[in-house]
Amino acid sequence: MALDDEITKAIGAHGMWKNRLRAAIDSGKADANPADVARDNACPFGQWLYGTTIPAAARNGANYSAVRKLHADFHRCASTILECVSAGDKPRANTLMAGEYAKVSTDLTSAMMKWKAAGA
């Protein structure tokens, strides 16, 4: 699949995490294992990002590096929120959602859009 398509899919998939995390916080029940969520190479976008189909020129670029770092940050933050949910720490989960998660999610989406606009 082309870079544009992968990024478009990833923006949508990662955007859905906001609702998923909010539902987990509100219900007090995590629907995913935090350790699994922390792995940034396990989701479809992560598998593509770490895979072999991205051309070397794109892989060596600043856009790829930025997206890869922010994608890892996103997964770590989502995992931490789920850990808070599992521990019953709703206040901290809410604080993370409003602060760190909101920032890394916005930064990741912006970086993916920049990479997409650059065409690799």
CNS distance restraints for C-alpha pairs under 8 A (distance, minus, plus):
assign (resid   1 and name CA) (resid   5 and name CA) 6.42 0.50 0.50
assign (resid   1 and name CA) (resid   6 and name CA) 6.52 0.50 0.50
assign (resid   2 and name CA) (resid   6 and name CA) 6.29 0.50 0.50
assign (resid   3 and name CA) (resid   7 and name CA) 6.12 0.50 0.50
assign (resid   3 and name CA) (resid  54 and name CA) 7.73 0.50 0.50
assign (resid   3 and name CA) (resid 116 and name CA) 7.10 0.50 0.50
assign (resid   3 and name CA) (resid 119 and name CA) 7.53 0.50 0.50
assign (resid   3 and name CA) (resid 120 and name CA) 6.92 0.50 0.50
assign (resid   4 and name CA) (resid   8 and name CA) 6.11 0.50 0.50
assign (resid   4 and name CA) (resid 116 and name CA) 5.58 0.50 0.50
assign (resid   4 and name CA) (resid 119 and name CA) 7.31 0.50 0.50
assign (resid   5 and name CA) (resid   9 and name CA) 6.15 0.50 0.50
assign (resid   6 and name CA) (resid  10 and name CA) 6.07 0.50 0.50
assign (resid   6 and name CA) (resid  45 and name CA) 6.88 0.50 0.50
assign (resid   6 and name CA) (resid  48 and name CA) 7.89 0.50 0.50
assign (resid   7 and name CA) (resid  11 and name CA) 6.11 0.50 0.50
assign (resid   7 and name CA) (resid  45 and name CA) 7.80 0.50 0.50
assign (resid   7 and name CA) (resid 112 and name CA) 6.28 0.50 0.50
assign (resid   7 and name CA) (resid 113 and name CA) 7.66 0.50 0.50
assign (resid   7 and name CA) (resid 116 and name CA) 6.77 0.50 0.50
assign (resid   8 and name CA) (resid  12 and name CA) 6.55 0.50 0.50
assign (resid   9 and name CA) (resid  13 and name CA) 6.14 0.50 0.50
assign (resid   9 and name CA) (resid  45 and name CA) 7.97 0.50 0.50
assign (resid  10 and name CA) (resid  14 and name CA) 5.86 0.50 0.50
assign (resid  10 and name CA) (resid  45 and name CA) 5.76 0.50 0.50
assign (resid  11 and name CA) (resid  15 and name CA) 5.91 0.50 0.50
assign (resid  11 and name CA) (resid 109 and name CA) 6.19 0.50 0.50
assign (resid  11 and name CA) (resid 112 and name CA) 7.53 0.50 0.50
assign (resid  12 and name CA) (resid  16 and name CA) 6.36 0.50 0.50
assign (resid  13 and name CA) (resid  17 and name CA) 6.99 0.50 0.50
assign (resid  14 and name CA) (resid  18 and name CA) 7.62 0.50 0.50
assign (resid  14 and name CA) (resid 105 and name CA) 7.93 0.50 0.50
assign (resid  15 and name CA) (resid  19 and name CA) 7.82 0.50 0.50
assign (resid  15 and name CA) (resid 105 and name CA) 7.86 0.50 0.50
assign (resid  16 and name CA) (resid  20 and name CA) 6.40 0.50 0.50
assign (resid  17 and name CA) (resid  21 and name CA) 5.85 0.50 0.50
assign (resid  18 and name CA) (resid  22 and name CA) 6.06 0.50 0.50
assign (resid  19 and name CA) (resid  23 and name CA) 6.05 0.50 0.50
assign (resid  20 and name CA) (resid  24 and name CA) 6.26 0.50 0.50
assign (resid  21 and name CA) (resid  25 and name CA) 6.18 0.50 0.50
assign (resid  21 and name CA) (resid  30 and name CA) 7.94 0.50 0.50
assign (resid  21 and name CA) (resid  78 and name CA) 7.38 0.50 0.50
assign (resid  21 and name CA) (resid  81 and name CA) 7.39 0.50 0.50
assign (resid  21 and name CA) (resid  82 and name CA) 7.30 0.50 0.50
assign (resid  22 and name CA) (resid  26 and name CA) 6.07 0.50 0.50
assign (resid  23 and name CA) (resid  27 and name CA) 5.96 0.50 0.50
assign (resid  24 and name CA) (resid  28 and name CA) 5.59 0.50 0.50
assign (resid  24 and name CA) (resid  29 and name CA) 5.09 0.50 0.50
assign (resid  24 and name CA) (resid  30 and name CA) 5.00 0.50 0.50
assign (resid  24 and name CA) (resid  31 and name CA) 6.81 0.50 0.50
assign (resid  24 and name CA) (resid  82 and name CA) 7.42 0.50 0.50
assign (resid  24 and name CA) (resid  85 and name CA) 6.79 0.50 0.50
assign (resid  25 and name CA) (resid  29 and name CA) 6.93 0.50 0.50
assign (resid  25 and name CA) (resid  30 and name CA) 7.64 0.50 0.50
assign (resid  25 and name CA) (resid  82 and name CA) 7.95 0.50 0.50
assign (resid  25 and name CA) (resid  85 and name CA) 5.79 0.50 0.50
assign (resid  25 and name CA) (resid  90 and name CA) 6.20 0.50 0.50
assign (resid  25 and name CA) (resid  93 and name CA) 6.78 0.50 0.50
assign (resid  25 and name CA) (resid  94 and name CA) 7.37 0.50 0.50
assign (resid  28 and name CA) (resid  85 and name CA) 5.64 0.50 0.50
assign (resid  28 and name CA) (resid  86 and name CA) 7.18 0.50 0.50
assign (resid  28 and name CA) (resid  88 and name CA) 6.68 0.50 0.50
assign (resid  28 and name CA) (resid  90 and name CA) 7.47 0.50 0.50
assign (resid  29 and name CA) (resid  85 and name CA) 6.37 0.50 0.50
assign (resid  29 and name CA) (resid  86 and name CA) 6.56 0.50 0.50
assign (resid  30 and name CA) (resid  82 and name CA) 5.80 0.50 0.50
assign (resid  30 and name CA) (resid  85 and name CA) 6.22 0.50 0.50
assign (resid  30 and name CA) (resid  86 and name CA) 6.26 0.50 0.50
assign (resid  32 and name CA) (resid  36 and name CA) 7.39 0.50 0.50
assign (resid  32 and name CA) (resid  37 and name CA) 7.00 0.50 0.50
assign (resid  32 and name CA) (resid  82 and name CA) 7.66 0.50 0.50
assign (resid  33 and name CA) (resid  37 and name CA) 6.33 0.50 0.50
assign (resid  33 and name CA) (resid  79 and name CA) 7.95 0.50 0.50
assign (resid  33 and name CA) (resid  82 and name CA) 7.64 0.50 0.50
assign (resid  34 and name CA) (resid  38 and name CA) 6.12 0.50 0.50
assign (resid  34 and name CA) (resid  78 and name CA) 7.75 0.50 0.50
assign (resid  34 and name CA) (resid  79 and name CA) 4.47 0.50 0.50
assign (resid  34 and name CA) (resid  80 and name CA) 6.97 0.50 0.50
assign (resid  34 and name CA) (resid  82 and name CA) 5.59 0.50 0.50
assign (resid  34 and name CA) (resid  83 and name CA) 5.93 0.50 0.50
assign (resid  35 and name CA) (resid  39 and name CA) 6.91 0.50 0.50
assign (resid  35 and name CA) (resid  79 and name CA) 6.68 0.50 0.50
assign (resid  36 and name CA) (resid  42 and name CA) 7.63 0.50 0.50
assign (resid  36 and name CA) (resid  79 and name CA) 7.95 0.50 0.50
assign (resid  37 and name CA) (resid  42 and name CA) 7.89 0.50 0.50
assign (resid  37 and name CA) (resid  75 and name CA) 5.98 0.50 0.50
assign (resid  37 and name CA) (resid  76 and name CA) 7.48 0.50 0.50
assign (resid  37 and name CA) (resid  78 and name CA) 6.92 0.50 0.50
assign (resid  37 and name CA) (resid  79 and name CA) 5.36 0.50 0.50
assign (resid  38 and name CA) (resid  72 and name CA) 7.76 0.50 0.50
assign (resid  38 and name CA) (resid  75 and name CA) 4.83 0.50 0.50
assign (resid  38 and name CA) (resid  76 and name CA) 4.81 0.50 0.50
assign (resid  38 and name CA) (resid  77 and name CA) 7.81 0.50 0.50
assign (resid  38 and name CA) (resid  78 and name CA) 7.21 0.50 0.50
assign (resid  38 and name CA) (resid  79 and name CA) 5.10 0.50 0.50
assign (resid  39 and name CA) (resid  43 and name CA) 7.97 0.50 0.50
assign (resid  39 and name CA) (resid  72 and name CA) 7.64 0.50 0.50
assign (resid  39 and name CA) (resid  75 and name CA) 6.62 0.50 0.50
assign (resid  39 and name CA) (resid  76 and name CA) 7.71 0.50 0.50
assign (resid  40 and name CA) (resid  46 and name CA) 5.49 0.50 0.50
assign (resid  40 and name CA) (resid  71 and name CA) 6.60 0.50 0.50
assign (resid  40 and name CA) (resid  72 and name CA) 5.17 0.50 0.50
assign (resid  40 and name CA) (resid  75 and name CA) 5.70 0.50 0.50
assign (resid  40 and name CA) (resid  76 and name CA) 7.98 0.50 0.50
assign (resid  41 and name CA) (resid  45 and name CA) 7.65 0.50 0.50
assign (resid  41 and name CA) (resid  46 and name CA) 4.06 0.50 0.50
assign (resid  41 and name CA) (resid  47 and name CA) 5.07 0.50 0.50
assign (resid  41 and name CA) (resid  49 and name CA) 7.54 0.50 0.50
assign (resid  41 and name CA) (resid  50 and name CA) 6.54 0.50 0.50
assign (resid  42 and name CA) (resid  46 and name CA) 5.83 0.50 0.50
assign (resid  42 and name CA) (resid  47 and name CA) 5.93 0.50 0.50
assign (resid  43 and name CA) (resid  47 and name CA) 6.14 0.50 0.50
assign (resid  44 and name CA) (resid  48 and name CA) 6.30 0.50 0.50
assign (resid  45 and name CA) (resid  49 and name CA) 5.93 0.50 0.50
assign (resid  46 and name CA) (resid  50 and name CA) 6.01 0.50 0.50
assign (resid  46 and name CA) (resid  71 and name CA) 7.85 0.50 0.50
assign (resid  47 and name CA) (resid  51 and name CA) 5.70 0.50 0.50
assign (resid  48 and name CA) (resid  52 and name CA) 7.61 0.50 0.50
assign (resid  48 and name CA) (resid  53 and name CA) 7.25 0.50 0.50
assign (resid  48 and name CA) (resid  54 and name CA) 7.78 0.50 0.50
assign (resid  49 and name CA) (resid  54 and name CA) 7.38 0.50 0.50
assign (resid  49 and name CA) (resid  68 and name CA) 7.21 0.50 0.50
assign (resid  54 and name CA) (resid  58 and name CA) 6.56 0.50 0.50
assign (resid  54 and name CA) (resid  59 and name CA) 6.34 0.50 0.50
assign (resid  55 and name CA) (resid  59 and name CA) 6.21 0.50 0.50
assign (resid  56 and name CA) (resid  60 and name CA) 6.05 0.50 0.50
assign (resid  57 and name CA) (resid  61 and name CA) 6.47 0.50 0.50
assign (resid  58 and name CA) (resid  63 and name CA) 7.84 0.50 0.50
assign (resid  58 and name CA) (resid  64 and name CA) 6.48 0.50 0.50
assign (resid  58 and name CA) (resid 120 and name CA) 5.16 0.50 0.50
assign (resid  59 and name CA) (resid  64 and name CA) 5.63 0.50 0.50
assign (resid  59 and name CA) (resid  65 and name CA) 7.47 0.50 0.50
assign (resid  60 and name CA) (resid  64 and name CA) 7.01 0.50 0.50
assign (resid  60 and name CA) (resid  65 and name CA) 7.51 0.50 0.50
assign (resid  61 and name CA) (resid  65 and name CA) 6.57 0.50 0.50
assign (resid  62 and name CA) (resid  66 and name CA) 6.09 0.50 0.50
assign (resid  63 and name CA) (resid  67 and name CA) 6.14 0.50 0.50
assign (resid  63 and name CA) (resid 111 and name CA) 6.90 0.50 0.50
assign (resid  63 and name CA) (resid 112 and name CA) 7.82 0.50 0.50
assign (resid  63 and name CA) (resid 114 and name CA) 7.28 0.50 0.50
assign (resid  63 and name CA) (resid 115 and name CA) 5.27 0.50 0.50
assign (resid  63 and name CA) (resid 120 and name CA) 7.71 0.50 0.50
assign (resid  64 and name CA) (resid  68 and name CA) 6.00 0.50 0.50
assign (resid  64 and name CA) (resid 115 and name CA) 7.17 0.50 0.50
assign (resid  65 and name CA) (resid  69 and name CA) 6.19 0.50 0.50
assign (resid  66 and name CA) (resid  70 and name CA) 6.11 0.50 0.50
assign (resid  66 and name CA) (resid 111 and name CA) 6.68 0.50 0.50
assign (resid  67 and name CA) (resid  71 and name CA) 5.78 0.50 0.50
assign (resid  67 and name CA) (resid 108 and name CA) 6.30 0.50 0.50
assign (resid  67 and name CA) (resid 111 and name CA) 5.78 0.50 0.50
assign (resid  67 and name CA) (resid 112 and name CA) 6.17 0.50 0.50
assign (resid  68 and name CA) (resid  72 and name CA) 6.28 0.50 0.50
assign (resid  69 and name CA) (resid  73 and name CA) 6.26 0.50 0.50
assign (resid  70 and name CA) (resid  74 and name CA) 6.01 0.50 0.50
assign (resid  70 and name CA) (resid 104 and name CA) 6.66 0.50 0.50
assign (resid  70 and name CA) (resid 107 and name CA) 7.17 0.50 0.50
assign (resid  70 and name CA) (resid 108 and name CA) 5.38 0.50 0.50
assign (resid  71 and name CA) (resid  75 and name CA) 6.37 0.50 0.50
assign (resid  71 and name CA) (resid 108 and name CA) 6.38 0.50 0.50
assign (resid  72 and name CA) (resid  76 and name CA) 6.23 0.50 0.50
assign (resid  73 and name CA) (resid  77 and name CA) 6.12 0.50 0.50
assign (resid  73 and name CA) (resid 104 and name CA) 6.84 0.50 0.50
assign (resid  74 and name CA) (resid  78 and name CA) 6.16 0.50 0.50
assign (resid  74 and name CA) (resid 101 and name CA) 7.01 0.50 0.50
assign (resid  74 and name CA) (resid 104 and name CA) 5.84 0.50 0.50
assign (resid  74 and name CA) (resid 105 and name CA) 6.32 0.50 0.50
assign (resid  74 and name CA) (resid 108 and name CA) 7.54 0.50 0.50
assign (resid  75 and name CA) (resid  79 and name CA) 6.04 0.50 0.50
assign (resid  76 and name CA) (resid  80 and name CA) 6.20 0.50 0.50
assign (resid  77 and name CA) (resid  81 and name CA) 6.29 0.50 0.50
assign (resid  77 and name CA) (resid  96 and name CA) 7.74 0.50 0.50
assign (resid  77 and name CA) (resid 100 and name CA) 7.22 0.50 0.50
assign (resid  77 and name CA) (resid 101 and name CA) 6.04 0.50 0.50
assign (resid  78 and name CA) (resid  82 and name CA) 6.35 0.50 0.50
assign (resid  78 and name CA) (resid 101 and name CA) 7.12 0.50 0.50
assign (resid  79 and name CA) (resid  83 and name CA) 6.19 0.50 0.50
assign (resid  80 and name CA) (resid  84 and name CA) 6.26 0.50 0.50
assign (resid  80 and name CA) (resid  93 and name CA) 7.97 0.50 0.50
assign (resid  81 and name CA) (resid  85 and name CA) 6.29 0.50 0.50
assign (resid  81 and name CA) (resid  92 and name CA) 7.88 0.50 0.50
assign (resid  81 and name CA) (resid  93 and name CA) 5.01 0.50 0.50
assign (resid  81 and name CA) (resid  96 and name CA) 6.70 0.50 0.50
assign (resid  81 and name CA) (resid  97 and name CA) 7.42 0.50 0.50
assign (resid  82 and name CA) (resid  86 and name CA) 6.13 0.50 0.50
assign (resid  82 and name CA) (resid  93 and name CA) 7.65 0.50 0.50
assign (resid  83 and name CA) (resid  87 and name CA) 6.16 0.50 0.50
assign (resid  84 and name CA) (resid  88 and name CA) 6.10 0.50 0.50
assign (resid  84 and name CA) (resid  89 and name CA) 4.89 0.50 0.50
assign (resid  84 and name CA) (resid  90 and name CA) 6.59 0.50 0.50
assign (resid  84 and name CA) (resid  92 and name CA) 6.68 0.50 0.50
assign (resid  84 and name CA) (resid  93 and name CA) 5.52 0.50 0.50
assign (resid  85 and name CA) (resid  89 and name CA) 5.79 0.50 0.50
assign (resid  85 and name CA) (resid  90 and name CA) 6.04 0.50 0.50
assign (resid  85 and name CA) (resid  93 and name CA) 6.54 0.50 0.50
assign (resid  89 and name CA) (resid  93 and name CA) 6.35 0.50 0.50
assign (resid  90 and name CA) (resid  94 and name CA) 6.08 0.50 0.50
assign (resid  91 and name CA) (resid  95 and name CA) 6.20 0.50 0.50
assign (resid  92 and name CA) (resid  96 and name CA) 6.13 0.50 0.50
assign (resid  93 and name CA) (resid  97 and name CA) 6.17 0.50 0.50
assign (resid  94 and name CA) (resid  98 and name CA) 6.19 0.50 0.50
assign (resid  95 and name CA) (resid  99 and name CA) 5.98 0.50 0.50
assign (resid  95 and name CA) (resid 100 and name CA) 7.99 0.50 0.50
assign (resid  96 and name CA) (resid 100 and name CA) 5.21 0.50 0.50
assign (resid  96 and name CA) (resid 101 and name CA) 5.73 0.50 0.50
assign (resid  96 and name CA) (resid 102 and name CA) 7.95 0.50 0.50
assign (resid  97 and name CA) (resid 101 and name CA) 4.83 0.50 0.50
assign (resid  97 and name CA) (resid 102 and name CA) 5.96 0.50 0.50
assign (resid  98 and name CA) (resid 102 and name CA) 5.62 0.50 0.50
assign (resid  99 and name CA) (resid 103 and name CA) 6.26 0.50 0.50
assign (resid 100 and name CA) (resid 104 and name CA) 6.11 0.50 0.50
assign (resid 101 and name CA) (resid 105 and name CA) 5.83 0.50 0.50
assign (resid 102 and name CA) (resid 106 and name CA) 6.10 0.50 0.50
assign (resid 103 and name CA) (resid 107 and name CA) 6.01 0.50 0.50
assign (resid 104 and name CA) (resid 108 and name CA) 5.89 0.50 0.50
assign (resid 105 and name CA) (resid 109 and name CA) 6.20 0.50 0.50
assign (resid 106 and name CA) (resid 110 and name CA) 6.13 0.50 0.50
assign (resid 107 and name CA) (resid 111 and name CA) 6.06 0.50 0.50
assign (resid 108 and name CA) (resid 112 and name CA) 6.10 0.50 0.50
assign (resid 109 and name CA) (resid 113 and name CA) 6.14 0.50 0.50
assign (resid 110 and name CA) (resid 114 and name CA) 6.12 0.50 0.50
assign (resid 111 and name CA) (resid 115 and name CA) 6.15 0.50 0.50
assign (resid 112 and name CA) (resid 116 and name CA) 6.03 0.50 0.50
assign (resid 113 and name CA) (resid 117 and name CA) 6.03 0.50 0.50
assign (resid 114 and name CA) (resid 118 and name CA) 6.20 0.50 0.50
assign (resid 115 and name CA) (resid 119 and name CA) 6.44 0.50 0.50
assign (resid 115 and name CA) (resid 120 and name CA) 5.85 0.50 0.50
assign (resid 116 and name CA) (resid 120 and name CA) 6.37 0.50 0.50
